């Protein structure tokens, strides 16, 4: 067994060691579990991600000989809107910088990376020359952008494939719209969350949840549920501060309380 095969079977975080990734250790293990399942179901799989920044999430796919092609889609903004209510800054955000960092990971495999600078709302899906097996959405963290990115991924996805979202505790309304869109157009799917904040949609018949590494994380997905709630707890704490708490108590008094008769 090669070093890579052993590492991914163990969900070894050293596969992310060359480039910093904006994700928790639990996220990274979930990413590796998904990759492990996809490469078993679809040897020679094609991977596409929206929102690459420095290339941290590309690392394990670049190292993986079972991954035949990698598409990186990123509009490369200096800052972009965010559902948390502020513009998110990206320092020195360029495709050239990302590729330079990825060369330190596997210089001999760089020819399988295709980069597209732009927004999914303005990119022709025909630019993706092959059907994709695994999509990863981690671009602009607004509900509108998430839905747009998802529809783009659907256009380029294989009939049976997987679309994964990061930071699900931020763009949950956008993800809900994605699920509603699948229901509306009558596409079969399975959806679930993995620790810490990774939301997975299996489109069609693509049962990566049968992979033991994913099933184990599904059984323990209380970690995902609690992490998401605790991460958003700052808003509850803010709403309970004076004078907001006083205003809510006054409204409750005027309405006659909050207990059902």
N, C-alpha and C positions, 0 to 999 in steps of 0.2 A: 504494500500500500504506500502511495506517495505521501509526502509531507502534507500536501494540500488535501488529499482524500481523508487522511487521518484528522486534520484540523477541522474540516467542515463537519465530519461525522461527530466530532466532540463539541461543535458550536464554539470553536476556539476564538476568543476575541482578538488574538494576535493577527487574525486576518484583516483587522482594521487598524493595525499598528502604525502604518506609514503616514496616514493622513488623518488629521483630527476630524471627527464626525459629530455633528450636532444631534446626538442621540444618546439615550441612556444605555447602560450595559444590558439591561433587559431588552430594549429595542433591538440592539445589535444581535442578541441571541435569537430573537424572533425573526429578524431578517435572514439569518443564516439557516434557521429551521425552514423558512419558506424556500430559500434557494436550494436546500438539500432536497426538499420534496419536488420542486419543479424539475431539477436536473434528473431525477429518477423517472418522472413521468414523461419528460420531453428532452432526451439527450440531444445536444445541439441546439438548445433553447436560445431564443433571442430576447434581449432585455432592453427596456426603454424606461428612462426616468425623466421626470419633469422637475427641475430644480436641483441642480447638481452642486452649485457653489464650488467648493474645493475638490470635489470628487470623492469624498469620504465613503459614500454608500456604493460607489462604483468598484472600490478595491477588490472585494471578494469575487465579483463577477469577472473582473479583468484577469484575476489569477486562475479562474476556473476554465479548464480546457473544454468542459461540457457546454460553456457559453460561447456561441458562435459569433454573435454580433451584439454590440452595445450602442444604443442611441442615447445621447445626452441632449435634452432640450432645456434651454435656459435663456430667458430674455436679458439676463445679466444687468439688472438694475443696481444703482448705487443705494437706493432705498425703495421699498414697496409697501403698499397698504397692508394692514394686519387686522384681523378680527378682534384683537385685544385692545384696539383703540389707539394705536400709535404706528408710525411708519418704522419698519424694521430695516436697519442699516446693514449693508454688505460691503465690507472694506476690500479694496483691490479686487473687485469681482470681474474676472475676465476668463474667457475660455483658455487663453494662452497660459495663465497661471495654473488653472486646473490640470491641463495636459502636462505641464512641467512637473507637477507633483505626482501625477500618475506614472510618469516615466521612472520615478524612483521605486514604484511598486513592481512593474513588470515591463521593462523597456522593449522586450522582444515581442510583446503582445499588443502593442499600441495600434496596430493596423486594424483591429476589430472595433475600434471606437469611431463612431460618426457623431459629430457635434452639429447642432442646429441652434443658432442664436435667434431667439424670438419667443413670442407668446403663442400658446396653443390656439388662441382665438384668431390668429392671423397666419398660421402655418397650414399649408396644404397637406392633408394626410398622405397624399401621393408621394411626398418627400421621403416617407418611410417605405423603403423598397421591399421589405419582407414583412410577413405577418409576425406580430410580437406574441410571445408566450407569457411574459411577466412584465407588468407596468408598475412603476413606483411613482407616486405623486407626492411631491414635497416642495411645491413651488410657492406662489403667492398664497398666503394664509387668509384668504377671504372666502366666504361661502360661494360667491359668484365665480371666482377663479377656479375653485375646486370642482364645481359642476362643469365648467368649460373644459378643464383638463381631463375630467373623467370622460366626457363625450368624445374628446379627441382620442383618448386611449381606446375607447370602444370601437372607434373607426379603424384603428390599426391593429386591434387584437385579433388573434386567432379565434375561430368559432368557439373553442374551449380554451380558456386562459385565466389569468389571475391579475387583478388590479389591487394594489396595496396603497394605503394612505398613511403618512406619518402625521404626528401631532393631532390625533383624532379628537383630543379634548378641546381643541381650539376651533376646528372647522366642522364640528358635529352636525350643524344645521346644513352645511353644504353636502356632507356625506349622506345625510337623511334624504336630501334632494336627489342624490345619485341613486340611492336605493329605490326611491319613488319612481324615478325615470325608468329603471329596469322593470318595475312592476307595470308601469304604464305601457311599455312597448312589448311586454310579454316575453321577456328573456328570463330563462331559468337561472337561478343563482343560489349560492349559499354565502352568508355574511357573518362575520364574527370579529371579535377584538382579541388581540394578543398583548401581553405585557411588553413595554409599559403602556404605550399609546399608539399601537399599530392596528389599523383596521383593515381587514382582508375581505375582498369580494371575489369568490370563485365564480366565474362566468361560464355558464353551460355546464358540461360534465368535465370538471377538472378538480377531482377530490384530493387536493393536497392535504386536507385535514386528516387523511388516513395515515400520513407520515407520523410515526411515533413521537418524533421530536415536537411536532405541532400539537398532536393530541394531548401530550403531557402539559403543554402550555395552555391549552384550552380548558383542561380540567382545573387548572389553577388560575383561571382568568379573573379571579377576585383581585389579583394584583393590578390588572388593567383598570378595573372598575374603581378601585379605591385610589389609585394613582391619579386618575382623571378628576375625581371629585376633590381630592386634596389639593391638586394643582390649581383648581378654580376656587378654592376656599377663600382666597384673598378677596374675591368679590362679595362673598357673604359677610366677611369681617368688615369690609368697607360699608356695606348696606346697614350693618348693625351699629355703626357709629352715630353719635349725635351730629346733626339734627335729624338724620334720616330715620332713625328708630323712633324718635318722637313723632315725626310726621305719620309714620305707619300706625303707631298707637292711636293717634288722633283720628285717623281714617277708620280704624277698627271701632273706636268708640262711637263715631257718627253712624256707622253702619249697624251698630248694635252688637258688636262682638264677632268672633270668628268661630263660634261653636255651633254646630247644627242642632236644631231642636228635634 
